[in-house]
Amino acid sequence: MTSEHTAFIALGSNLGEPEAHLRRAIAALAALPRTRLEAASSLYRSAPVGHVDQPDFVNAVARLSSGLTPQALLASLLGIEKRFGRERTFRNAPRTLDLDLLLYDAASMDADGLVLPHPRMHERAFVLAPLVEIAPDCVIPGRGPAAALLAACADQRIEKLTAP
């Protein structure tokens, strides 16, 4: 019997039909082997970060219960991105789908292309708002309560769109 782990996944899209992409991606997360979708946030619209000359993003966060290792879960996320036509042309480029492994239990790691917790999640309202919606008491290891970190991002434009 495998033990279950709690993982939080950030979803983002700004090409094609972003809201539809996120809804289909949430369904793809629910269909992962040895994994159960526990919750999905509302959808949020946010301004792009880094490369700002591109359409706004639609974002969400999902909570999974999974028997997959962090590395196997990341590989699965990259596979879903590929199925959705994700192309990595340059950092912060527009994309059909972006899936980031934010948290895996309370693990802290930096190995094999995986950094946990996600290194910039504590600075981004588009991650923190949907995270706090589905996990109001979430604590980001080494950073503190997600709700307090969200308050520190009050200057970032984010708009709640719809329930998932």
VMD Tcl script that builds the backbone (N, CA, C; Angstrom):
set m [mol new atoms 492]
animate dup $m
set s [atomselect $m all]
$s set {name element resname resid chain x y z} {
  {N N MET 1 A 0.852 -1.187 0.000}
  {CA C MET 1 A 0.000 0.000 0.000}
  {C C MET 1 A 0.892 1.243 0.000}
  {N N THR 2 A 0.601 2.166 -0.912}
  {CA C THR 2 A 1.389 3.392 -0.983}
  {C C THR 2 A 0.772 4.459 -0.095}
  {N N SER 3 A 1.626 5.281 0.464}
  {CA C SER 3 A 1.111 6.376 1.280}
  {C C SER 3 A 0.682 7.512 0.372}
  {N N GLU 4 A -0.305 8.237 0.826}
  {CA C GLU 4 A -0.839 9.367 0.076}
  {C C GLU 4 A -0.131 10.639 0.502}
  {N N HIS 5 A 0.140 11.485 -0.466}
  {CA C HIS 5 A 0.796 12.764 -0.230}
  {C C HIS 5 A -0.098 13.866 -0.761}
  {N N THR 6 A -0.053 15.020 -0.131}
  {CA C THR 6 A -0.820 16.169 -0.591}
  {C C THR 6 A 0.078 17.043 -1.438}
  {N N ALA 7 A -0.400 17.342 -2.634}
  {CA C ALA 7 A 0.347 18.194 -3.561}
  {C C ALA 7 A -0.567 19.310 -4.043}
  {N N PHE 8 A 0.008 20.486 -4.221}
  {CA C PHE 8 A -0.709 21.622 -4.787}
  {C C PHE 8 A -0.075 21.953 -6.127}
  {N N ILE 9 A -0.929 22.125 -7.141}
  {CA C ILE 9 A -0.494 22.378 -8.506}
  {C C ILE 9 A -1.063 23.721 -8.952}
  {N N ALA 10 A -0.201 24.602 -9.468}
  {CA C ALA 10 A -0.660 25.851 -10.075}
  {C C ALA 10 A -0.906 25.598 -11.558}
  {N N LEU 11 A -1.993 26.148 -12.065}
  {CA C LEU 11 A -2.341 26.036 -13.475}
  {C C LEU 11 A -2.420 27.438 -14.063}
  {N N GLY 12 A -1.923 27.612 -15.270}
  {CA C GLY 12 A -2.012 28.903 -15.938}
  {C C GLY 12 A -2.070 28.729 -17.441}
  {N N SER 13 A -2.755 29.662 -18.109}
  {CA C SER 13 A -2.864 29.646 -19.568}
  {C C SER 13 A -3.184 31.046 -20.047}
  {N N ASN 14 A -2.622 31.413 -21.217}
  {CA C ASN 14 A -3.016 32.687 -21.823}
  {C C ASN 14 A -3.071 32.619 -23.345}
  {N N LEU 15 A -3.091 31.438 -23.908}
  {CA C LEU 15 A -3.225 31.269 -25.353}
  {C C LEU 15 A -4.444 30.413 -25.666}
  {N N GLY 16 A -5.053 30.672 -26.819}
  {CA C GLY 16 A -6.214 29.893 -27.224}
  {C C GLY 16 A -7.410 30.235 -26.351}
  {N N GLU 17 A -7.954 29.234 -25.701}
  {CA C GLU 17 A -9.104 29.405 -24.804}
  {C C GLU 17 A -8.657 29.054 -23.391}
  {N N PRO 18 A -8.043 30.014 -22.670}
  {CA C PRO 18 A -7.439 29.706 -21.373}
  {C C PRO 18 A -8.390 29.064 -20.360}
  {N N GLU 19 A -9.614 29.557 -20.273}
  {CA C GLU 19 A -10.534 28.968 -19.285}
  {C C GLU 19 A -10.825 27.512 -19.622}
  {N N ALA 20 A -11.051 27.216 -20.891}
  {CA C ALA 20 A -11.302 25.833 -21.316}
  {C C ALA 20 A -10.064 24.970 -21.094}
  {N N HIS 21 A -8.887 25.519 -21.385}
  {CA C HIS 21 A -7.650 24.762 -21.149}
  {C C HIS 21 A -7.538 24.367 -19.678}
  {N N LEU 22 A -7.831 25.314 -18.777}
  {CA C LEU 22 A -7.689 25.002 -17.350}
  {C C LEU 22 A -8.707 23.966 -16.910}
  {N N ARG 23 A -9.928 24.064 -17.389}
  {CA C ARG 23 A -10.940 23.067 -17.007}
  {C C ARG 23 A -10.529 21.669 -17.475}
  {N N ARG 24 A -10.010 21.591 -18.707}
  {CA C ARG 24 A -9.567 20.287 -19.220}
  {C C ARG 24 A -8.320 19.803 -18.474}
  {N N ALA 25 A -7.449 20.724 -18.106}
  {CA C ALA 25 A -6.242 20.338 -17.366}
  {C C ALA 25 A -6.598 19.824 -15.972}
  {N N ILE 26 A -7.594 20.425 -15.332}
  {CA C ILE 26 A -8.042 19.935 -14.021}
  {C C ILE 26 A -8.565 18.504 -14.165}
  {N N ALA 27 A -9.297 18.242 -15.229}
  {CA C ALA 27 A -9.774 16.874 -15.490}
  {C C ALA 27 A -8.596 15.935 -15.736}
  {N N ALA 28 A -7.562 16.408 -16.427}
  {CA C ALA 28 A -6.377 15.579 -16.671}
  {C C ALA 28 A -5.645 15.278 -15.368}
  {N N LEU 29 A -5.583 16.247 -14.465}
  {CA C LEU 29 A -4.971 15.995 -13.150}
  {C C LEU 29 A -5.754 14.925 -12.397}
  {N N ALA 30 A -7.074 15.004 -12.463}
  {CA C ALA 30 A -7.928 14.029 -11.764}
  {C C ALA 30 A -7.750 12.624 -12.317}
  {N N ALA 31 A -7.313 12.525 -13.573}
  {CA C ALA 31 A -7.161 11.217 -14.218}
  {C C ALA 31 A -5.764 10.619 -14.050}
  {N N LEU 32 A -4.849 11.320 -13.368}
  {CA C LEU 32 A -3.509 10.779 -13.177}
  {C C LEU 32 A -3.560 9.491 -12.358}
  {N N PRO 33 A -2.688 8.538 -12.654}
  {CA C PRO 33 A -2.681 7.291 -11.882}
  {C C PRO 33 A -2.325 7.548 -10.422}
  {N N ARG 34 A -2.928 6.753 -9.542}
  {CA C ARG 34 A -2.646 6.813 -8.098}
  {C C ARG 34 A -2.825 8.217 -7.529}
  {N N THR 35 A -3.737 8.968 -8.125}
  {CA C THR 35 A -3.929 10.363 -7.739}
  {C C THR 35 A -5.418 10.676 -7.701}
  {N N ARG 36 A -5.801 11.496 -6.744}
  {CA C ARG 36 A -7.192 11.925 -6.587}
  {C C ARG 36 A -7.228 13.443 -6.497}
  {N N LEU 37 A -8.113 14.071 -7.267}
  {CA C LEU 37 A -8.324 15.517 -7.180}
  {C C LEU 37 A -9.149 15.792 -5.935}
  {N N GLU 38 A -8.583 16.547 -5.004}
  {CA C GLU 38 A -9.272 16.873 -3.749}
  {C C GLU 38 A -10.030 18.196 -3.842}
  {N N ALA 39 A -9.480 19.164 -4.565}
  {CA C ALA 39 A -10.121 20.478 -4.687}
  {C C ALA 39 A -9.516 21.220 -5.862}
  {N N ALA 40 A -10.312 22.102 -6.435}
  {CA C ALA 40 A -9.823 23.015 -7.479}
  {C C ALA 40 A -10.405 24.384 -7.173}
  {N N SER 41 A -9.574 25.389 -7.301}
  {CA C SER 41 A -9.990 26.755 -6.996}
  {C C SER 41 A -10.862 27.321 -8.117}
  {N N SER 42 A -11.378 28.499 -7.857}
  {CA C SER 42 A -11.987 29.295 -8.910}
  {C C SER 42 A -10.912 29.663 -9.913}
  {N N LEU 43 A -11.337 30.206 -11.037}
  {CA C LEU 43 A -10.397 30.710 -12.030}
  {C C LEU 43 A -10.167 32.194 -11.767}
  {N N TYR 44 A -8.937 32.638 -12.001}
  {CA C TYR 44 A -8.544 34.027 -11.756}
  {C C TYR 44 A -7.836 34.570 -12.991}
  {N N ARG 45 A -8.066 35.844 -13.284}
  {CA C ARG 45 A -7.341 36.522 -14.360}
  {C C ARG 45 A -6.260 37.388 -13.727}
  {N N SER 46 A -5.053 37.346 -14.316}
  {CA C SER 46 A -3.955 38.146 -13.783}
  {C C SER 46 A -3.088 38.675 -14.929}
  {N N ALA 47 A -2.386 39.740 -14.642}
  {CA C ALA 47 A -1.456 40.320 -15.609}
  {C C ALA 47 A -0.232 39.422 -15.725}
  {N N PRO 48 A 0.379 39.370 -16.900}
  {CA C PRO 48 A 1.595 38.565 -17.052}
  {C C PRO 48 A 2.742 39.132 -16.215}
  {N N VAL 49 A 3.653 38.241 -15.829}
  {CA C VAL 49 A 4.832 38.610 -15.046}
  {C C VAL 49 A 6.059 38.366 -15.926}
  {N N GLY 50 A 7.054 39.221 -15.798}
  {CA C GLY 50 A 8.279 39.057 -16.585}
  {C C GLY 50 A 8.101 39.664 -17.955}
  {N N HIS 51 A 7.746 38.841 -18.941}
  {CA C HIS 51 A 7.475 39.313 -20.305}
  {C C HIS 51 A 6.030 39.821 -20.321}
  {N N VAL 52 A 5.850 41.150 -20.234}
  {CA C VAL 52 A 4.509 41.712 -20.036}
  {C C VAL 52 A 3.747 41.968 -21.329}
  {N N ASP 53 A 4.401 41.898 -22.494}
  {CA C ASP 53 A 3.736 42.150 -23.769}
  {C C ASP 53 A 3.085 40.868 -24.286}
  {N N GLN 54 A 2.026 40.447 -23.585}
  {CA C GLN 54 A 1.289 39.241 -23.940}
  {C C GLN 54 A -0.068 39.307 -23.257}
  {N N PRO 55 A -1.015 38.447 -23.655}
  {CA C PRO 55 A -2.345 38.478 -23.041}
  {C C PRO 55 A -2.305 38.140 -21.549}
  {N N ASP 56 A -3.348 38.595 -20.830}
  {CA C ASP 56 A -3.504 38.218 -19.428}
  {C C ASP 56 A -3.578 36.701 -19.311}
  {N N PHE 57 A -3.239 36.204 -18.134}
  {CA C PHE 57 A -3.320 34.783 -17.831}
  {C C PHE 57 A -4.609 34.464 -17.090}
  {N N VAL 58 A -5.061 33.248 -17.224}
  {CA C VAL 58 A -6.087 32.679 -16.361}
  {C C VAL 58 A -5.368 31.634 -15.522}
  {N N ASN 59 A -5.592 31.681 -14.203}
  {CA C ASN 59 A -4.873 30.821 -13.261}
  {C C ASN 59 A -5.837 30.107 -12.326}
  {N N ALA 60 A -5.356 29.022 -11.756}
  {CA C ALA 60 A -6.080 28.268 -10.731}
  {C C ALA 60 A -5.052 27.449 -9.956}
  {N N VAL 61 A -5.509 26.841 -8.866}
  {CA C VAL 61 A -4.689 25.907 -8.095}
  {C C VAL 61 A -5.540 24.683 -7.793}
  {N N ALA 62 A -4.931 23.508 -7.893}
  {CA C ALA 62 A -5.602 22.255 -7.556}
  {C C ALA 62 A -4.853 21.577 -6.409}
  {N N ARG 63 A -5.610 20.910 -5.546}
  {CA C ARG 63 A -5.024 20.098 -4.469}
  {C C ARG 63 A -5.248 18.635 -4.831}
  {N N LEU 64 A -4.161 17.887 -4.847}
  {CA C LEU 64 A -4.206 16.470 -5.171}
  {C C LEU 64 A -3.786 15.646 -3.971}
  {N N SER 65 A -4.313 14.449 -3.896}
  {CA C SER 65 A -3.803 13.412 -3.005}
  {C C SER 65 A -3.200 12.375 -3.936}
  {N N SER 66 A -1.919 12.062 -3.730}
  {CA C SER 66 A -1.246 11.211 -4.708}
  {C C SER 66 A -0.281 10.235 -4.055}
  {N N GLY 67 A -0.180 9.079 -4.662}
  {CA C GLY 67 A 0.817 8.099 -4.273}
  {C C GLY 67 A 2.079 8.224 -5.111}
  {N N LEU 68 A 2.103 9.183 -6.045}
  {CA C LEU 68 A 3.281 9.400 -6.883}
  {C C LEU 68 A 4.365 10.132 -6.106}
  {N N THR 69 A 5.612 9.877 -6.435}
  {CA C THR 69 A 6.716 10.643 -5.860}
  {C C THR 69 A 6.680 12.053 -6.449}
  {N N PRO 70 A 7.373 13.012 -5.839}
  {CA C PRO 70 A 7.399 14.353 -6.429}
  {C C PRO 70 A 7.931 14.351 -7.860}
  {N N GLN 71 A 8.971 13.549 -8.114}
  {CA C GLN 71 A 9.552 13.495 -9.451}
  {C C GLN 71 A 8.581 12.886 -10.459}
  {N N ALA 72 A 7.882 11.822 -10.072}
  {CA C ALA 72 A 6.905 11.197 -10.965}
  {C C ALA 72 A 5.732 12.137 -11.222}
  {N N LEU 73 A 5.317 12.864 -10.195}
  {CA C LEU 73 A 4.231 13.820 -10.363}
  {C C LEU 73 A 4.661 14.934 -11.318}
  {N N LEU 74 A 5.876 15.456 -11.146}
  {CA C LEU 74 A 6.383 16.492 -12.053}
  {C C LEU 74 A 6.428 15.965 -13.487}
  {N N ALA 75 A 6.905 14.765 -13.681}
  {CA C ALA 75 A 6.955 14.183 -15.029}
  {C C ALA 75 A 5.548 14.088 -15.627}
  {N N SER 76 A 4.579 13.732 -14.809}
  {CA C SER 76 A 3.192 13.665 -15.276}
  {C C SER 76 A 2.679 15.041 -15.671}
  {N N LEU 77 A 3.026 16.071 -14.882}
  {CA C LEU 77 A 2.605 17.442 -15.198}
  {C C LEU 77 A 3.205 17.895 -16.531}
  {N N LEU 78 A 4.482 17.587 -16.742}
  {CA C LEU 78 A 5.131 17.960 -17.997}
  {C C LEU 78 A 4.487 17.233 -19.178}
  {N N GLY 79 A 4.069 15.997 -18.954}
  {CA C GLY 79 A 3.370 15.242 -19.999}
  {C C GLY 79 A 2.027 15.863 -20.350}
  {N N ILE 80 A 1.298 16.327 -19.352}
  {CA C ILE 80 A 0.017 17.000 -19.607}
  {C C ILE 80 A 0.264 18.296 -20.383}
  {N N GLU 81 A 1.258 19.076 -19.971}
  {CA C GLU 81 A 1.579 20.310 -20.697}
  {C C GLU 81 A 1.849 20.007 -22.174}
  {N N LYS 82 A 2.614 18.965 -22.431}
  {CA C LYS 82 A 2.961 18.602 -23.802}
  {C C LYS 82 A 1.709 18.240 -24.600}
  {N N ARG 83 A 0.788 17.481 -23.982}
  {CA C ARG 83 A -0.466 17.120 -24.664}
  {C C ARG 83 A -1.284 18.355 -25.013}
  {N N PHE 84 A -1.141 19.413 -24.227}
  {CA C PHE 84 A -1.871 20.654 -24.473}
  {C C PHE 84 A -1.124 21.577 -25.428}
  {N N GLY 85 A -0.001 21.115 -25.985}
  {CA C GLY 85 A 0.728 21.901 -26.967}
  {C C GLY 85 A 1.685 22.927 -26.386}
  {N N ARG 86 A 2.115 22.728 -25.154}
  {CA C ARG 86 A 3.042 23.681 -24.524}
  {C C ARG 86 A 4.360 23.709 -25.279}
  {N N GLU 87 A 4.804 24.923 -25.623}
  {CA C GLU 87 A 6.114 25.124 -26.225}
  {C C GLU 87 A 6.894 26.065 -25.331}
  {N N ARG 88 A 8.127 25.719 -25.046}
  {CA C ARG 88 A 8.986 26.535 -24.184}
  {C C ARG 88 A 9.946 27.333 -25.071}
  {N N THR 89 A 9.447 28.467 -25.568}
  {CA C THR 89 A 10.250 29.271 -26.484}
  {C C THR 89 A 11.205 30.199 -25.748}
  {N N PHE 90 A 10.762 30.799 -24.654}
  {CA C PHE 90 A 11.614 31.642 -23.815}
  {C C PHE 90 A 10.948 31.789 -22.458}
  {N N ARG 91 A 11.723 32.217 -21.460}
  {CA C ARG 91 A 11.221 32.351 -20.090}
  {C C ARG 91 A 10.036 33.317 -20.051}
  {N N ASN 92 A 8.971 32.921 -19.355}
  {CA C ASN 92 A 7.750 33.714 -19.191}
  {C C ASN 92 A 7.020 33.965 -20.506}
  {N N ALA 93 A 7.211 33.089 -21.489}
  {CA C ALA 93 A 6.537 33.219 -22.789}
  {C C ALA 93 A 5.052 32.899 -22.637}
  {N N PRO 94 A 4.232 33.366 -23.576}
  {CA C PRO 94 A 2.828 32.952 -23.596}
  {C C PRO 94 A 2.748 31.428 -23.695}
  {N N ARG 95 A 1.674 30.843 -23.162}
  {CA C ARG 95 A 1.590 29.380 -23.179}
  {C C ARG 95 A 0.141 28.900 -23.150}
  {N N THR 96 A -0.053 27.734 -23.768}
  {CA C THR 96 A -1.368 27.103 -23.740}
  {C C THR 96 A -1.658 26.563 -22.349}
  {N N LEU 97 A -0.614 26.050 -21.680}
  {CA C LEU 97 A -0.801 25.498 -20.345}
  {C C LEU 97 A 0.524 25.466 -19.608}
  {N N ASP 98 A 0.468 25.909 -18.369}
  {CA C ASP 98 A 1.615 25.840 -17.475}
  {C C ASP 98 A 1.144 25.143 -16.210}
  {N N LEU 99 A 1.825 24.091 -15.825}
  {CA C LEU 99 A 1.525 23.372 -14.586}
  {C C LEU 99 A 2.770 23.392 -13.716}
  {N N ASP 100 A 2.650 23.931 -12.512}
  {CA C ASP 100 A 3.777 23.987 -11.587}
  {C C ASP 100 A 3.444 23.226 -10.320}
  {N N LEU 101 A 4.345 22.353 -9.906}
  {CA C LEU 101 A 4.224 21.676 -8.619}
  {C C LEU 101 A 4.665 22.676 -7.561}
  {N N LEU 102 A 3.706 23.159 -6.786}
  {CA C LEU 102 A 3.972 24.193 -5.783}
  {C C LEU 102 A 4.470 23.596 -4.474}
  {N N LEU 103 A 3.714 22.637 -3.968}
  {CA C LEU 103 A 3.982 22.038 -2.661}
  {C C LEU 103 A 3.734 20.536 -2.749}
  {N N TYR 104 A 4.533 19.787 -2.017}
  {CA C TYR 104 A 4.357 18.335 -1.896}
  {C C TYR 104 A 4.541 18.042 -0.418}
  {N N ASP 105 A 3.437 17.811 0.284}
  {CA C ASP 105 A 3.453 17.741 1.747}
  {C C ASP 105 A 4.189 18.990 2.254}
  {N N ALA 106 A 5.085 18.845 3.198}
  {CA C ALA 106 A 5.880 19.979 3.686}
  {C C ALA 106 A 7.324 19.853 3.200}
  {N N ALA 107 A 7.513 19.142 2.082}
  {CA C ALA 107 A 8.859 18.858 1.585}
  {C C ALA 107 A 9.572 20.126 1.121}
  {N N SER 108 A 10.859 20.158 1.417}
  {CA C SER 108 A 11.770 21.163 0.861}
  {C C SER 108 A 12.849 20.393 0.129}
  {N N MET 109 A 13.026 20.707 -1.158}
  {CA C MET 109 A 14.041 20.003 -1.938}
  {C C MET 109 A 14.487 20.847 -3.118}
  {N N ASP 110 A 15.666 20.570 -3.599}
  {CA C ASP 110 A 16.213 21.188 -4.804}
  {C C ASP 110 A 17.102 20.141 -5.462}
  {N N ALA 111 A 16.495 19.340 -6.329}
  {CA C ALA 111 A 17.218 18.239 -6.970}
  {C C ALA 111 A 16.511 17.826 -8.253}
  {N N ASP 112 A 17.286 17.413 -9.222}
  {CA C ASP 112 A 16.750 16.843 -10.460}
  {C C ASP 112 A 15.727 17.748 -11.137}
  {N N GLY 113 A 15.989 19.050 -11.160}
  {CA C GLY 113 A 15.091 19.978 -11.837}
  {C C GLY 113 A 13.814 20.287 -11.079}
  {N N LEU 114 A 13.741 19.914 -9.820}
  {CA C LEU 114 A 12.542 20.152 -9.017}
  {C C LEU 114 A 12.926 20.908 -7.751}
  {N N VAL 115 A 12.303 22.054 -7.565}
  {CA C VAL 115 A 12.514 22.854 -6.360}
  {C C VAL 115 A 11.185 22.946 -5.624}
  {N N LEU 116 A 11.199 22.528 -4.366}
  {CA C LEU 116 A 10.001 22.595 -3.511}
  {C C LEU 116 A 10.352 23.277 -2.199}
  {N N PRO 117 A 9.476 24.144 -1.686}
  {CA C PRO 117 A 8.318 24.671 -2.398}
  {C C PRO 117 A 8.744 25.461 -3.633}
  {N N HIS 118 A 7.792 25.673 -4.546}
  {CA C HIS 118 A 8.100 26.415 -5.774}
  {C C HIS 118 A 8.757 27.736 -5.390}
  {N N PRO 119 A 9.886 28.074 -6.006}
  {CA C PRO 119 A 10.712 29.177 -5.505}
  {C C PRO 119 A 10.095 30.570 -5.545}
  {N N ARG 120 A 9.099 30.840 -6.386}
  {CA C ARG 120 A 8.538 32.191 -6.447}
  {C C ARG 120 A 7.076 32.255 -6.045}
  {N N MET 121 A 6.521 31.156 -5.588}
  {CA C MET 121 A 5.087 31.141 -5.297}
  {C C MET 121 A 4.687 32.147 -4.236}
  {N N HIS 122 A 5.557 32.408 -3.280}
  {CA C HIS 122 A 5.230 33.307 -2.170}
  {C C HIS 122 A 5.167 34.776 -2.580}
  {N N GLU 123 A 5.576 35.082 -3.824}
  {CA C GLU 123 A 5.593 36.461 -4.326}
  {C C GLU 123 A 4.484 36.731 -5.327}
  {N N ARG 124 A 3.623 35.766 -5.598}
  {CA C ARG 124 A 2.695 35.869 -6.717}
  {C C ARG 124 A 1.246 35.713 -6.277}
  {N N ALA 125 A 0.505 36.803 -6.387}
  {CA C ALA 125 A -0.914 36.776 -6.022}
  {C C ALA 125 A -1.682 35.764 -6.853}
  {N N PHE 126 A -1.285 35.580 -8.133}
  {CA C PHE 126 A -2.013 34.642 -8.994}
  {C C PHE 126 A -1.853 33.195 -8.557}
  {N N VAL 127 A -0.891 32.906 -7.710}
  {CA C VAL 127 A -0.743 31.587 -7.097}
  {C C VAL 127 A -1.384 31.586 -5.714}
  {N N LEU 128 A -1.111 32.612 -4.939}
  {CA C LEU 128 A -1.546 32.641 -3.545}
  {C C LEU 128 A -3.060 32.766 -3.392}
  {N N ALA 129 A -3.722 33.582 -4.209}
  {CA C ALA 129 A -5.176 33.760 -4.063}
  {C C ALA 129 A -5.927 32.445 -4.273}
  {N N PRO 130 A -5.675 31.720 -5.381}
  {CA C PRO 130 A -6.380 30.437 -5.516}
  {C C PRO 130 A -5.932 29.402 -4.493}
  {N N LEU 131 A -4.677 29.448 -4.062}
  {CA C LEU 131 A -4.203 28.524 -3.027}
  {C C LEU 131 A -4.944 28.763 -1.718}
  {N N VAL 132 A -5.038 30.014 -1.310}
  {CA C VAL 132 A -5.714 30.347 -0.055}
  {C C VAL 132 A -7.208 30.021 -0.139}
  {N N GLU 133 A -7.775 30.148 -1.334}
  {CA C GLU 133 A -9.198 29.807 -1.507}
  {C C GLU 133 A -9.467 28.355 -1.128}
  {N N ILE 134 A -8.603 27.432 -1.564}
  {CA C ILE 134 A -8.858 26.006 -1.311}
  {C C ILE 134 A -8.124 25.477 -0.082}
  {N N ALA 135 A -7.162 26.231 0.440}
  {CA C ALA 135 A -6.390 25.802 1.619}
  {C C ALA 135 A -6.066 27.033 2.468}
  {N N PRO 136 A -7.083 27.596 3.142}
  {CA C PRO 136 A -6.885 28.864 3.861}
  {C C PRO 136 A -5.818 28.813 4.950}
  {N N ASP 137 A -5.547 27.642 5.482}
  {CA C ASP 137 A -4.553 27.517 6.555}
  {C C ASP 137 A -3.190 27.025 6.043}
  {N N CYS 138 A -3.013 27.014 4.736}
  {CA C CYS 138 A -1.772 26.522 4.149}
  {C C CYS 138 A -0.577 27.340 4.623}
  {N N VAL 139 A 0.494 26.626 4.978}
  {CA C VAL 139 A 1.758 27.256 5.354}
  {C C VAL 139 A 2.802 26.815 4.341}
  {N N ILE 140 A 3.513 27.780 3.779}
  {CA C ILE 140 A 4.562 27.489 2.808}
  {C C ILE 140 A 5.863 27.311 3.583}
  {N N PRO 141 A 6.456 26.117 3.532}
  {CA C PRO 141 A 7.685 25.865 4.296}
  {C C PRO 141 A 8.749 26.931 4.033}
  {N N GLY 142 A 9.282 27.457 5.116}
  {CA C GLY 142 A 10.333 28.459 5.019}
  {C C GLY 142 A 9.843 29.864 4.723}
  {N N ARG 143 A 8.532 30.030 4.487}
  {CA C ARG 143 A 7.982 31.340 4.121}
  {C C ARG 143 A 6.875 31.805 5.051}
  {N N GLY 144 A 6.034 30.873 5.526}
  {CA C GLY 144 A 4.965 31.240 6.442}
  {C C GLY 144 A 3.585 31.018 5.850}
  {N N PRO 145 A 2.552 31.542 6.544}
  {CA C PRO 145 A 1.172 31.333 6.105}
  {C C PRO 145 A 0.902 31.967 4.741}
  {N N ALA 146 A 0.292 31.202 3.844}
  {CA C ALA 146 A -0.013 31.699 2.501}
  {C C ALA 146 A -0.912 32.930 2.554}
  {N N ALA 147 A -1.858 32.962 3.494}
  {CA C ALA 147 A -2.764 34.116 3.583}
  {C C ALA 147 A -2.004 35.404 3.897}
  {N N ALA 148 A -1.022 35.333 4.774}
  {CA C ALA 148 A -0.227 36.519 5.104}
  {C C ALA 148 A 0.633 36.930 3.911}
  {N N LEU 149 A 1.153 35.967 3.183}
  {CA C LEU 149 A 1.956 36.266 2.001}
  {C C LEU 149 A 1.096 36.901 0.913}
  {N N LEU 150 A -0.150 36.452 0.796}
  {CA C LEU 150 A -1.079 37.044 -0.169}
  {C C LEU 150 A -1.333 38.514 0.172}
  {N N ALA 151 A -1.503 38.821 1.449}
  {CA C ALA 151 A -1.729 40.214 1.864}
  {C C ALA 151 A -0.567 41.106 1.440}
  {N N ALA 152 A 0.640 40.552 1.427}
  {CA C ALA 152 A 1.818 41.326 1.025}
  {C C ALA 152 A 1.863 41.551 -0.490}
  {N N CYS 153 A 0.991 40.882 -1.243}
  {CA C CYS 153 A 0.942 41.025 -2.709}
  {C C CYS 153 A -0.259 41.862 -3.145}
  {N N ALA 154 A -0.788 42.661 -2.242}
  {CA C ALA 154 A -2.022 43.400 -2.507}
  {C C ALA 154 A -1.913 44.348 -3.700}
  {N N ASP 155 A -0.709 44.715 -4.100}
  {CA C ASP 155 A -0.535 45.631 -5.232}
  {C C ASP 155 A -0.611 44.925 -6.583}
  {N N GLN 156 A -0.701 43.595 -6.601}
  {CA C GLN 156 A -0.761 42.847 -7.857}
  {C C GLN 156 A -2.215 42.688 -8.307}
  {N N ARG 157 A -2.472 42.985 -9.567}
  {CA C ARG 157 A -3.828 42.914 -10.111}
  {C C ARG 157 A -4.233 41.439 -10.340}
  {N N ILE 158 A -5.343 41.074 -9.737}
  {CA C ILE 158 A -5.898 39.723 -9.930}
  {C C ILE 158 A -7.409 39.841 -9.807}
  {N N GLU 159 A -8.125 39.109 -10.650}
  {CA C GLU 159 A -9.579 39.186 -10.684}
  {C C GLU 159 A -10.142 37.771 -10.664}
  {N N LYS 160 A -11.018 37.499 -9.689}
  {CA C LYS 160 A -11.675 36.197 -9.617}
  {C C LYS 160 A -12.728 36.140 -10.725}
  {N N LEU 161 A -12.674 35.067 -11.525}
  {CA C LEU 161 A -13.587 34.931 -12.654}
  {C C LEU 161 A -14.783 34.042 -12.324}
  {N N THR 162 A -14.503 32.759 -12.089}
  {CA C THR 162 A -15.592 31.787 -11.925}
  {C C THR 162 A -15.144 30.649 -11.030}
  {N N ALA 163 A -16.125 29.913 -10.574}
  {CA C ALA 163 A -15.820 28.645 -9.907}
  {C C ALA 163 A -15.344 27.674 -10.987}
  {N N PRO 164 A -14.593 26.637 -10.600}
  {CA C PRO 164 A -14.044 25.715 -11.609}
  {C C PRO 164 A -15.107 24.974 -12.390}
}
mol reanalyze $m
mol bondsrecalc $m
mol representation Tube
mol addrep $m
